[in-house]
Amino acid sequence: MRIKLDNQPSPPPQSPIMKILFTIDVETWPVTTDPETFGDYFERCIFGRVGDGAWGLSYQLDIFRQYDLQAVFFVEPLFAGVMGLGFLERIVSPILAAGHDIQLHTHPEWLSQYTPPLLPSKTPRHRMHDYAEGEQVEIIEQGLKLLKKCGVDQVQAFRAGSFGADDNTLKTLSQTAITMDSSFNPGYPECRITPPRSSSSNSAPPSPWQPVRHHGILEFPMGGFSDWPGHTRHLQLTAVSTAEMTGMIEQAYEKKWRYLVILSHSFELLNRSRSRKDPIMVRRFEALCQFLANNRQRFQTIGFADIDPQAWSNDTACHPPLTSHPLRTLHRMGEQLFRRVYAP
C-alpha cells in the first residue's frame, strides 16, 4: 500500500482537450461563366491545378490523411445552379470518401447568373445580409437542395460567404435543419451579426470568441487575436504566420478556450495570381498540420457532425482574448511583404 506524504505536491490538474475546427472554404465566383474557360478556372480555384502541380483540395485531403486530422469543408454549391452538378460532384465525392465534414457555404453572387432568376433583382447582391429574411431562406434551401443532389444528406452548419451574415441569417437557419453557424467574425467588416455574448462568471467582459446560442443557433465564432491595440486579426492561413498560428493555439489552450475555429480555402496554397504554388503557404499549411498531429494530447480536430447542439450548455467561464507578441507581428508583416513581391 502506497502512502501519500503530506509534503508531496499533488500533480497539476489536466486541462481538457481543446477542440479545433479546421475549416476549409471551397468556392468559386462568377468571374467567368463561359463553358470554354470555366473548367480551367475551376481547376485552379478548387484543385489548385497549375503548371507545377495541384495544390488545392486533393493535396489538402492527402495532408489531412497523412497526419490523421479531421477537417470541415464549407462547400459553396450555388455555382452548380449555373455551371451544372458535375462540377459540384467533383468537389463533394472526394471529401465524403475521405470521411470529412461537408457543410453549407453560400456566395449569393452566383444568383445574378441564374436563368430564370432564383431571386429577381435589378442589381447583383453579394452578401447574405443584402437579402431579406425570406430571401435568405430561399438561398439556403437552394444550397441544401444542390448538396443533397450530390449525396450530402446531412448538413449541420452554415457559413456565409465573406462572413456577410446578419441576425436575419441566424433566424433563417433556425427555420431549417441547420443547428450551427460559423459566420461571426469579430475582425471582419462584412459581418453584421450582433456580437453573441456568453455569460461571465466574474467581472471581466464576456467573451465573443467561444460558442454560444444566438437567435436559436449555436454560433461558433472565427478564432482571432489582437495583433496591435484596437485591431483584430482572424486565424486564417493566409493572414497569420506559422509562429502566430501555433502561438495563438497554445495561448487559447492556456486560457482554457474550449473551441477554436481556424480558416483556409481550397486555393490558398497558390500565389496571389493563382498561377503557381506559394511555397510559404504550403509550408504554413504543412507546419500547422504537423503541429496539431504532434499535440493530440492537448488539441483534437473535430467536425460539426461531432457536436450535439441539443446537449449544449453555454460556457459560463470568462475566456480572455488572445494577443500576439509585437515581434511575431513584425515577422509576419515581413513575410507577407516577401510573398507580395516574390509570389505575386
Salt bridges, closest charged atoms under 4 A:
ASP25 OD2 - HIS105 NE2 3.66
ASP25 OD1 - ARG159 NH1 2.92
ASP25 OD2 - HIS265 NE2 3.73
GLU27 OE1 - HIS105 NE2 2.69
GLU27 OE1 - HIS107 NE2 3.00
GLU27 OE2 - HIS265 NE2 3.60
ASP40 OD2 - ARG44 NE 3.26
GLU43 OE1 - ARG49 NE 2.68
GLU43 OE2 - ARG90 NH2 2.76
ASP62 OD1 - ARG65 NH2 3.79
GLU109 OE1 - HIS107 ND1 3.27
GLU109 OE2 - ARG127 NH1 3.82
ASP130 OD1 - HIS129 ND1 3.38
GLU135 OE1 - ARG125 NH1 3.23
ASP153 OD1 - LYS148 NZ 3.49
ASP167 OD1 - HIS214 NE2 3.64
ASP167 OD1 - HIS215 NE2 2.45
GLU190 OE1 - ARG127 NE 3.47
GLU190 OE1 - HIS129 NE2 3.57
ASP227 OD1 - HIS231 ND1 2.63
ASP227 OD2 - ARG332 NH2 2.89
GLU244 OE1 - ARG332 NE 2.83
GLU250 OE1 - ARG298 NH1 2.52
GLU268 OE2 - HIS265 ND1 2.71
ASP278 OD2 - ARG339 NE 2.77
ASP315 OD2 - ARG258 NH1 3.94
ASP315 OD2 - HIS319 NE2 2.38
GLU335 OE1 - ARG284 NH2 2.56
